[in-house]
């Protein structure tokens, strides 16, 4: 193992997975907090071929990169398949998930236990800031589609892209 490989292995790594269609202030809150706890935070944008998103994977990645650039330790990539395989390929030992409500915990706990059983990857739960406890990408898209103000729910680059996209569709 070279010195650089040894150094890279020593870095504390985590992944924040999701569809991020689009990324919201709630997502950014979790990524920001994770970026303070880990040396490298991977934001893994899930590719779901059976679901057509509002934004393409490439657009989502570009928006997330723009919105997280100030953190300095965030890597944004697309992935498909099992999250544990993504983690294994990149030597990532931890998944960071935000919890909005108790209802999230039930599902996320099952996923965390499955992921740990499959690969030993740990999951860290971060409670969402109460300001964003109701927030989801789906809700943002629905409100924006009907002309509602979502400027306080998404970062500026996302708002701009959302307005442009909805004006075209």
TORPA-4810 file (N, C-alpha, C, O; in nm, 3 decimals):
<nodes>
NODE_1_0.085_-0.118_0.000_0.000_0.000_0.000_0.089_0.124_0.000_0.180_0.135_0.082_X
NODE_2_0.063_0.217_-0.092_0.142_0.340_-0.100_0.101_0.433_0.013_0.000_0.412_0.079_X
NODE_3_0.182_0.537_0.034_0.150_0.637_0.137_0.016_0.703_0.112_-0.061_0.727_0.205_X
NODE_4_-0.011_0.735_-0.016_-0.138_0.800_-0.050_-0.257_0.707_-0.025_-0.360_0.749_0.028_X
NODE_5_-0.242_0.580_-0.063_-0.350_0.484_-0.038_-0.376_0.470_0.110_-0.491_0.462_0.153_X
NODE_6_-0.269_0.468_0.189_-0.282_0.458_0.334_-0.353_0.581_0.390_-0.439_0.571_0.477_X
NODE_7_-0.315_0.699_0.338_-0.377_0.824_0.381_-0.525_0.827_0.345_-0.608_0.865_0.427_X
NODE_8_-0.559_0.785_0.222_-0.698_0.783_0.179_-0.780_0.686_0.263_-0.895_0.714_0.296_X
NODE_9_-0.722_0.572_0.298_-0.792_0.472_0.378_-0.821_0.527_0.518_-0.922_0.492_0.579_X
NODE_10_-0.732_0.613_0.568_-0.749_0.668_0.702_-0.856_0.776_0.709_-0.902_0.810_0.817_X
NODE_11_-0.896_0.830_0.594_-0.999_0.933_0.595_-1.133_0.875_0.641_-1.171_0.765_0.601_X
NODE_12_-1.201_0.950_0.724_-1.335_0.910_0.767_-1.432_0.945_0.655_-1.444_1.061_0.615_X
NODE_13_-1.501_0.843_0.604_-1.590_0.861_0.489_-1.732_0.822_0.525_-1.756_0.733_0.607_X
NODE_14_-1.826_0.891_0.463_-1.967_0.857_0.478_-2.039_0.888_0.347_-1.988_0.962_0.263_X
NODE_15_-2.157_0.831_0.333_-2.239_0.858_0.215_-2.377_0.905_0.260_-2.435_0.852_0.355_X
NODE_16_-2.428_1.005_0.189_-2.567_1.051_0.204_-2.638_1.014_0.074_-2.619_1.082_-0.028_X
NODE_17_-2.720_0.909_0.074_-2.786_0.866_-0.048_-2.925_0.927_-0.064_-2.987_0.968_0.033_X
NODE_18_-2.972_0.933_-0.188_-3.108_0.980_-0.213_-3.130_1.006_-0.360_-3.038_0.994_-0.442_X
NODE_19_-3.254_1.041_-0.393_-3.284_1.075_-0.532_-3.260_1.224_-0.558_-3.224_1.262_-0.670_X
NODE_20_-3.278_1.306_-0.458_-3.247_1.449_-0.467_-3.309_1.515_-0.590_-3.240_1.582_-0.667_X
NODE_21_-3.438_1.494_-0.609_-3.506_1.547_-0.728_-3.615_1.647_-0.691_-3.734_1.615_-0.697_X
NODE_22_-3.574_1.768_-0.652_-3.440_1.824_-0.639_-3.391_1.819_-0.494_-3.465_1.780_-0.403_X
NODE_23_-3.265_1.861_-0.474_-3.212_1.873_-0.340_-3.283_1.989_-0.270_-3.307_2.093_-0.331_X
NODE_24_-3.316_1.971_-0.143_-3.386_2.073_-0.066_-3.296_2.126_0.045_-3.186_2.075_0.067_X
NODE_25_-3.344_2.228_0.115_-3.270_2.279_0.230_-3.259_2.173_0.340_-3.163_2.173_0.417_X
NODE_26_-3.357_2.085_0.348_-3.350_1.975_0.445_-3.236_1.880_0.413_-3.160_1.840_0.502_X
NODE_27_-3.223_1.843_0.285_-3.111_1.758_0.243_-2.978_1.828_0.274_-2.886_1.767_0.329_X
NODE_28_-2.970_1.956_0.239_-2.846_2.031_0.260_-2.810_2.040_0.407_-2.692_2.039_0.443_X
NODE_29_-2.910_2.050_0.494_-2.886_2.053_0.637_-2.814_1.926_0.681_-2.718_1.931_0.758_X
NODE_30_-2.860_1.811_0.632_-2.799_1.683_0.668_-2.659_1.671_0.608_-2.566_1.629_0.678_X
NODE_31_-2.643_1.706_0.482_-2.511_1.697_0.417_-2.412_1.791_0.486_-2.297_1.753_0.509_X
NODE_32_-2.456_1.910_0.519_-2.370_2.006_0.586_-2.324_1.954_0.722_-2.206_1.963_0.756_X
NODE_33_-2.415_1.899_0.798_-2.381_1.847_0.929_-2.289_1.726_0.917_-2.196_1.710_0.996_X
NODE_34_-2.314_1.640_0.819_-2.227_1.524_0.795_-2.086_1.570_0.755_-1.987_1.508_0.793_X
NODE_35_-2.079_1.679_0.677_-1.949_1.727_0.630_-1.862_1.778_0.744_-1.740_1.789_0.730_X
NODE_36_-1.923_1.809_0.857_-1.847_1.852_0.975_-1.798_1.731_1.056_-1.705_1.744_1.136_X
NODE_37_-1.861_1.616_1.036_-1.827_1.497_1.113_-1.733_1.402_1.039_-1.661_1.324_1.102_X
NODE_38_-1.732_1.410_0.906_-1.653_1.318_0.823_-1.556_1.398_0.736_-1.580_1.513_0.702_X
NODE_39_-1.445_1.332_0.702_-1.345_1.396_0.615_-1.396_1.408_0.471_-1.371_1.508_0.404_X
NODE_40_-1.468_1.306_0.426_-1.524_1.305_0.291_-1.668_1.257_0.300_-1.696_1.153_0.360_X
NODE_41_-1.759_1.333_0.240_-1.899_1.294_0.234_-1.935_1.275_0.087_-1.924_1.367_0.006_X
NODE_42_-1.977_1.154_0.055_-2.024_1.123_-0.080_-2.175_1.146_-0.082_-2.247_1.093_0.003_X
NODE_43_-2.222_1.223_-0.176_-2.366_1.235_-0.198_-2.394_1.145_-0.318_-2.353_1.174_-0.431_X
NODE_44_-2.465_1.036_-0.293_-2.493_0.936_-0.396_-2.633_0.959_-0.449_-2.732_0.940_-0.378_X
NODE_45_-2.641_0.999_-0.575_-2.769_1.027_-0.639_-2.820_0.898_-0.702_-2.761_0.846_-0.797_X
NODE_46_-2.929_0.849_-0.649_-2.984_0.721_-0.692_-3.046_0.730_-0.831_-3.124_0.819_-0.861_X
NODE_47_-3.008_0.633_-0.914_-3.067_0.621_-1.048_-3.178_0.517_-1.038_-3.153_0.400_-1.008_X
NODE_48_-3.301_0.560_-1.064_-3.415_0.469_-1.064_-3.476_0.474_-1.204_-3.551_0.565_-1.237_X
NODE_49_-3.442_0.374_-1.285_-3.485_0.373_-1.425_-3.636_0.361_-1.442_-3.689_0.397_-1.547_X
NODE_50_-3.705_0.312_-1.340_-3.850_0.296_-1.351_-3.924_0.425_-1.315_-4.046_0.431_-1.326_X
NODE_51_-3.851_0.526_-1.271_-3.913_0.651_-1.228_-3.853_0.767_-1.307_-3.731_0.783_-1.311_X
NODE_52_-3.937_0.846_-1.369_-3.889_0.962_-1.444_-3.888_1.084_-1.352_-3.993_1.126_-1.303_X
NODE_53_-3.771_1.138_-1.329_-3.759_1.254_-1.241_-3.785_1.384_-1.316_-3.787_1.387_-1.439_X
NODE_54_-3.804_1.489_-1.240_-3.819_1.622_-1.299_-3.686_1.667_-1.360_-3.682_1.724_-1.469_X
NODE_55_-3.577_1.639_-1.287_-3.444_1.673_-1.334_-3.369_1.546_-1.372_-3.388_1.440_-1.311_X
NODE_56_-3.283_1.556_-1.473_-3.200_1.442_-1.510_-3.098_1.418_-1.400_-3.076_1.504_-1.315_X
NODE_57_-3.037_1.303_-1.402_-2.932_1.271_-1.305_-2.818_1.374_-1.316_-2.767_1.421_-1.215_X
NODE_58_-2.781_1.407_-1.438_-2.672_1.504_-1.460_-2.709_1.641_-1.403_-2.625_1.708_-1.343_X
NODE_59_-2.834_1.683_-1.421_-2.878_1.811_-1.366_-2.877_1.809_-1.214_-2.835_1.907_-1.151_X
NODE_60_-2.921_1.700_-1.155_-2.921_1.688_-1.009_-2.779_1.695_-0.955_-2.752_1.765_-0.857_X
NODE_61_-2.688_1.622_-1.020_-2.549_1.623_-0.975_-2.492_1.765_-0.982_-2.426_1.810_-0.889_X
NODE_62_-2.516_1.834_-1.092_-2.466_1.972_-1.109_-2.523_2.065_-1.001_-2.450_2.147_-0.945_X
NODE_63_-2.652_2.052_-0.973_-2.714_2.136_-0.870_-2.655_2.107_-0.732_-2.626_2.198_-0.656_X
NODE_64_-2.638_1.979_-0.702_-2.583_1.941_-0.571_-2.439_1.990_-0.559_-2.400_2.043_-0.454_X
NODE_65_-2.361_1.974_-0.664_-2.222_2.022_-0.661_-2.218_2.173_-0.637_-2.136_2.221_-0.559_X
NODE_66_-2.306_2.246_-0.704_-2.310_2.391_-0.684_-2.351_2.427_-0.541_-2.293_2.517_-0.481_X
NODE_67_-2.448_2.357_-0.488_-2.501_2.388_-0.356_-2.411_2.342_-0.242_-2.424_2.392_-0.130_X
NODE_68_-2.320_2.248_-0.268_-2.232_2.196_-0.162_-2.087_2.239_-0.180_-2.001_2.200_-0.101_X
NODE_69_-2.058_2.318_-0.281_-1.919_2.357_-0.311_-1.850_2.421_-0.190_-1.731_2.400_-0.170_X
NODE_70_-1.923_2.497_-0.113_-1.863_2.568_0.002_-1.813_2.473_0.111_-1.728_2.513_0.191_X
NODE_71_-1.862_2.350_0.116_-1.820_2.257_0.221_-1.679_2.206_0.198_-1.605_2.181_0.293_X
NODE_72_-1.639_2.191_0.072_-1.503_2.152_0.040_-1.470_2.004_0.053_-1.360_1.963_0.015_X
NODE_73_-1.559_1.923_0.106_-1.528_1.781_0.124_-1.642_1.690_0.078_-1.657_1.579_0.127_X
NODE_74_-1.722_1.739_-0.017_-1.836_1.664_-0.068_-1.807_1.618_-0.211_-1.765_1.696_-0.295_X
NODE_75_-1.830_1.489_-0.235_-1.816_1.428_-0.367_-1.955_1.384_-0.411_-2.024_1.315_-0.336_X
NODE_76_-1.997_1.423_-0.530_-2.131_1.390_-0.578_-2.120_1.295_-0.696_-2.049_1.322_-0.793_X
NODE_77_-2.192_1.183_-0.687_-2.188_1.081_-0.792_-2.325_1.017_-0.805_-2.405_1.017_-0.712_X
NODE_78_-2.350_0.962_-0.923_-2.471_0.883_-0.944_-2.442_0.739_-0.906_-2.327_0.694_-0.912_X
NODE_79_-2.547_0.666_-0.867_-2.531_0.523_-0.844_-2.661_0.451_-0.873_-2.769_0.508_-0.862_X
NODE_80_-2.648_0.324_-0.909_-2.764_0.237_-0.920_-2.726_0.104_-0.858_-2.608_0.070_-0.851_X
NODE_81_-2.824_0.031_-0.814_-2.796_-0.096_-0.748_-2.803_-0.081_-0.599_-2.869_0.009_-0.546_X
NODE_82_-2.733_-0.170_-0.530_-2.735_-0.169_-0.384_-2.639_-0.065_-0.328_-2.525_-0.053_-0.373_X
NODE_83_-2.686_0.010_-0.231_-2.603_0.112_-0.167_-2.481_0.048_-0.102_-2.373_0.108_-0.102_X
NODE_84_-2.495_-0.071_-0.047_-2.380_-0.136_0.017_-2.270_-0.166_-0.084_-2.152_-0.165_-0.049_X
NODE_85_-2.307_-0.193_-0.209_-2.206_-0.215_-0.313_-2.132_-0.085_-0.344_-2.011_-0.084_-0.362_X
NODE_86_-2.207_0.025_-0.349_-2.146_0.157_-0.369_-2.045_0.182_-0.256_-1.933_0.226_-0.281_X
NODE_87_-2.085_0.153_-0.133_-1.998_0.174_-0.018_-1.874_0.085_-0.025_-1.763_0.131_0.001_X
NODE_88_-1.893_-0.040_-0.060_-1.782_-0.135_-0.068_-1.680_-0.090_-0.173_-1.560_-0.095_-0.148_X
NODE_89_-1.729_-0.047_-0.290_-1.640_-0.005_-0.398_-1.555_0.117_-0.361_-1.447_0.136_-0.415_X
NODE_90_-1.605_0.198_-0.268_-1.537_0.322_-0.232_-1.480_0.320_-0.089_-1.431_0.421_-0.040_X
NODE_91_-1.487_0.206_-0.025_-1.438_0.191_0.112_-1.505_0.292_0.206_-1.438_0.361_0.283_X
NODE_92_-1.637_0.298_0.198_-1.717_0.389_0.282_-1.784_0.305_0.392_-1.865_0.218_0.361_X
NODE_93_-1.750_0.329_0.519_-1.805_0.246_0.627_-1.935_0.297_0.687_-1.994_0.230_0.772_X
NODE_94_-1.983_0.416_0.645_-2.099_0.474_0.712_-2.196_0.539_0.614_-2.156_0.603_0.517_X
NODE_95_-2.324_0.520_0.643_-2.433_0.584_0.570_-2.494_0.686_0.665_-2.520_0.654_0.782_X
NODE_96_-2.518_0.807_0.618_-2.582_0.910_0.699_-2.721_0.935_0.643_-2.738_0.964_0.525_X
NODE_97_-2.820_0.923_0.729_-2.959_0.944_0.689_-3.024_1.046_0.783_-3.002_1.043_0.904_X
NODE_98_-3.103_1.136_0.725_-3.180_1.229_0.805_-3.314_1.168_0.839_-3.376_1.101_0.756_X
NODE_99_-3.360_1.192_0.960_-3.492_1.144_1.003_-3.582_1.264_1.028_-3.550_1.350_1.111_X
NODE_100_-3.694_1.270_0.957_-3.788_1.380_0.975_-3.886_1.352_1.087_-3.922_1.442_1.164_X
NODE_101_-3.930_1.228_1.097_-4.034_1.193_1.194_-4.018_1.048_1.236_-3.939_0.974_1.179_X
NODE_102_-4.093_1.009_1.335_-4.089_0.872_1.384_-4.122_0.774_1.271_-4.067_0.664_1.266_X
NODE_103_-4.210_0.813_1.183_-4.248_0.726_1.071_-4.128_0.694_0.981_-4.122_0.585_0.925_X
NODE_104_-4.034_0.786_0.967_-3.912_0.761_0.890_-3.827_0.654_0.959_-3.765_0.571_0.892_X
NODE_105_-3.824_0.658_1.091_-3.737_0.571_1.167_-3.767_0.423_1.141_-3.675_0.343_1.125_X
NODE_106_-3.894_0.388_1.137_-3.934_0.248_1.115_-3.869_0.191_0.989_-3.803_0.087_0.993_X
NODE_107_-3.888_0.259_0.879_-3.834_0.215_0.751_-3.682_0.219_0.751_-3.616_0.123_0.710_X
NODE_108_-3.626_0.330_0.797_-3.480_0.349_0.792_-3.407_0.251_0.883_-3.296_0.209_0.852_X
NODE_109_-3.468_0.213_0.995_-3.406_0.115_1.083_-3.397_-0.020_1.014_-3.295_-0.088_1.023_X
NODE_110_-3.502_-0.059_0.945_-3.498_-0.185_0.870_-3.389_-0.183_0.764_-3.314_-0.279_0.748_X
NODE_111_-3.380_-0.071_0.692_-3.276_-0.057_0.589_-3.136_-0.063_0.652_-3.046_-0.128_0.599_X
NODE_112_-3.119_0.006_0.765_-2.989_0.009_0.833_-2.948_-0.132_0.877_-2.832_-0.171_0.862_X
NODE_113_-3.043_-0.207_0.930_-3.013_-0.342_0.975_-2.981_-0.434_0.856_-2.892_-0.517_0.865_X
NODE_114_-3.053_-0.418_0.748_-3.026_-0.497_0.627_-2.888_-0.464_0.573_-2.809_-0.554_0.542_X
NODE_115_-2.857_-0.335_0.560_-2.727_-0.293_0.507_-2.613_-0.343_0.595_-2.510_-0.387_0.544_X
NODE_116_-2.631_-0.337_0.725_-2.527_-0.384_0.816_-2.511_-0.535_0.804_-2.400_-0.586_0.806_X
NODE_117_-2.623_-0.605_0.792_-2.617_-0.750_0.778_-2.552_-0.793_0.647_-2.483_-0.895_0.643_X
NODE_118_-2.572_-0.716_0.541_-2.515_-0.750_0.411_-2.365_-0.720_0.403_-2.290_-0.792_0.337_X
NODE_119_-2.323_-0.613_0.471_-2.186_-0.567_0.445_-2.111_-0.512_0.566_-1.992_-0.484_0.556_X
NODE_120_-2.178_-0.497_0.679_-2.112_-0.437_0.795_-2.112_-0.286_0.793_-2.058_-0.224_0.885_X
NODE_121_-2.171_-0.224_0.692_-2.178_-0.078_0.686_-2.273_-0.029_0.795_-2.383_-0.082_0.812_X
NODE_122_-2.230_0.072_0.868_-2.311_0.129_0.975_-2.396_0.244_0.921_-2.360_0.307_0.821_X
NODE_123_-2.507_0.272_0.985_-2.591_0.385_0.949_-2.600_0.479_1.068_-2.627_0.438_1.180_X
NODE_124_-2.576_0.607_1.041_-2.591_0.710_1.143_-2.713_0.793_1.110_-2.726_0.845_0.999_X
NODE_125_-2.803_0.805_1.206_-2.923_0.885_1.188_-2.902_1.023_1.247_-2.856_1.037_1.360_X
NODE_126_-2.937_1.124_1.170_-2.932_1.263_1.217_-3.074_1.317_1.214_-3.138_1.318_1.109_X
NODE_127_-3.123_1.364_1.329_-3.257_1.423_1.327_-3.258_1.551_1.244_-3.170_1.636_1.258_X
NODE_128_-3.356_1.562_1.159_-3.369_1.680_1.074_-3.399_1.802_1.159_-3.469_1.793_1.260_X
NODE_129_-3.347_1.914_1.118_-3.382_2.040_1.181_-3.535_2.052_1.178_-3.595_2.033_1.072_X
NODE_130_-3.598_2.084_1.290_-3.745_2.092_1.293_-3.805_2.185_1.187_-3.919_2.167_1.145_X
NODE_131_-3.728_2.283_1.143_-3.775_2.374_1.038_-3.806_2.296_0.910_-3.893_2.337_0.832_X
NODE_132_-3.736_2.184_0.888_-3.752_2.107_0.765_-3.821_1.972_0.786_-3.816_1.886_0.699_X
NODE_133_-3.885_1.953_0.900_-3.940_1.822_0.934_-4.052_1.776_0.840_-4.081_1.656_0.834_X
NODE_134_-4.114_1.866_0.770_-4.224_1.833_0.678_-4.178_1.825_0.533_-4.256_1.788_0.445_X
NODE_135_-4.053_1.860_0.508_-4.004_1.886_0.373_-3.966_1.761_0.297_-3.900_1.671_0.350_X
NODE_136_-4.009_1.755_0.171_-3.966_1.649_0.080_-3.956_1.707_-0.060_-4.019_1.809_-0.091_X
NODE_137_-3.877_1.643_-0.143_-3.865_1.688_-0.282_-3.999_1.682_-0.353_-4.033_1.772_-0.431_X
NODE_138_-4.076_1.578_-0.326_-4.208_1.564_-0.390_-4.299_1.679_-0.355_-4.370_1.733_-0.440_X
NODE_139_-4.298_1.717_-0.228_-4.383_1.828_-0.183_-4.338_1.959_-0.247_-4.421_2.040_-0.288_X
NODE_140_-4.208_1.981_-0.255_-4.154_2.101_-0.319_-4.201_2.109_-0.464_-4.248_2.214_-0.509_X
NODE_141_-4.189_1.998_-0.537_-4.230_1.997_-0.678_-4.379_2.023_-0.693_-4.421_2.098_-0.781_X
NODE_142_-4.459_1.963_-0.606_-4.603_1.983_-0.616_-4.643_2.127_-0.588_-4.722_2.185_-0.662_X
NODE_143_-4.588_2.185_-0.483_-4.619_2.324_-0.450_-4.572_2.417_-0.562_-4.645_2.507_-0.602_X
NODE_144_-4.451_2.395_-0.611_-4.397_2.479_-0.719_-4.479_2.466_-0.846_-4.500_2.565_-0.917_X
NODE_145_-4.525_2.345_-0.876_-4.605_2.322_-0.996_-4.731_2.407_-0.995_-4.776_2.455_-1.100_X
NODE_146_-4.788_2.427_-0.877_-4.911_2.505_-0.865_-4.885_2.652_-0.834_-4.976_2.725_-0.795_X
NODE_147_-4.759_2.695_-0.851_-4.726_2.837_-0.836_-4.699_2.881_-0.694_-4.688_3.001_-0.668_X
NODE_148_-4.688_2.788_-0.602_-4.659_2.824_-0.463_-4.515_2.866_-0.445_-4.428_2.831_-0.524_X
NODE_149_-4.491_2.941_-0.340_-4.357_2.993_-0.311_-4.276_2.888_-0.235_-4.309_2.853_-0.122_X
NODE_150_-4.170_2.838_-0.296_-4.083_2.740_-0.232_-3.942_2.798_-0.209_-3.847_2.724_-0.184_X
NODE_151_-3.931_2.929_-0.219_-3.800_2.993_-0.210_-3.731_2.969_-0.075_-3.608_2.972_-0.068_X
NODE_152_-3.806_2.945_0.029_-3.748_2.920_0.161_-3.720_2.771_0.184_-3.672_2.733_0.291_X
NODE_153_-3.751_2.687_0.086_-3.737_2.542_0.101_-3.622_2.482_0.021_-3.579_2.370_0.047_X
NODE_154_-3.573_2.558_-0.077_-3.465_2.509_-0.163_-3.359_2.619_-0.180_-3.391_2.737_-0.169_X
NODE_155_-3.235_2.579_-0.206_-3.131_2.680_-0.231_-3.158_2.754_-0.363_-3.230_2.704_-0.450_X
NODE_156_-3.101_2.870_-0.376_-3.124_2.957_-0.492_-3.102_2.888_-0.627_-3.187_2.901_-0.716_X
NODE_157_-2.991_2.814_-0.647_-2.973_2.749_-0.777_-3.085_2.651_-0.810_-3.125_2.638_-0.925_X
NODE_158_-3.136_2.583_-0.710_-3.246_2.488_-0.731_-3.374_2.564_-0.764_-3.449_2.524_-0.853_X
NODE_159_-3.400_2.672_-0.692_-3.519_2.751_-0.719_-3.519_2.801_-0.862_-3.619_2.791_-0.933_X
NODE_160_-3.406_2.855_-0.904_-3.392_2.906_-1.041_-3.419_2.794_-1.143_-3.494_2.814_-1.238_X
NODE_161_-3.359_2.678_-1.122_-3.378_2.566_-1.215_-3.520_2.513_-1.212_-3.575_2.474_-1.315_X
NODE_162_-3.579_2.511_-1.094_-3.716_2.464_-1.079_-3.814_2.554_-1.153_-3.903_2.506_-1.223_X
NODE_163_-3.798_2.683_-1.136_-3.885_2.780_-1.204_-3.871_2.767_-1.356_-3.970_2.766_-1.428_X
NODE_164_-3.746_2.757_-1.403_-3.721_2.743_-1.548_-3.784_2.615_-1.602_-3.851_2.617_-1.706_X
NODE_165_-3.763_2.505_-1.531_-3.813_2.375_-1.576_-3.967_2.374_-1.581_-4.027_2.326_-1.677_X
NODE_166_-4.029_2.425_-1.478_-4.176_2.423_-1.473_-4.237_2.517_-1.576_-4.348_2.495_-1.624_X
NODE_167_-4.165_2.623_-1.610_-4.214_2.716_-1.713_-4.213_2.649_-1.851_-4.296_2.680_-1.936_X
NODE_168_-4.118_2.556_-1.873_-4.108_2.485_-2.001_-4.209_2.373_-2.013_-4.260_2.346_-2.121_X
NODE_169_-4.238_2.308_-1.903_-4.324_2.187_-1.907_-4.471_2.219_-1.911_-4.554_2.128_-1.915_X
</nodes>
